[in-house]
Amino acid sequence: MNFKTACDQLTDCPTHDDIARAAGIGVQTVRQARMDPTATGYRSAPGGWEKAIAKLARERAGELVTLAEDLER
């Protein structure tokens, strides 16, 4: 593995699209739920968002552990 590949893997994060798919909602809903609550287009986060984000976080954590192990070999 080279430096660029390692950096790319380290900084590759879930997107709004990934979050929407995991939560079973539309991308626009993700964007609106992330807005300042005083904004006109703000919408509350959908129910069950915690489990969807937790799943993505665990997947990402596993990817980062694998990256670290690969680099330490």
Buried (B, 14 or more C-beta within 10 A) or exposed (E): EEEEEBEEBEEEEBEBEBBBBBBEBBBEBBBBBEEEEEEEEEBEBBEEBEEBBEEBEEEBEEEEEEBEEEEEE
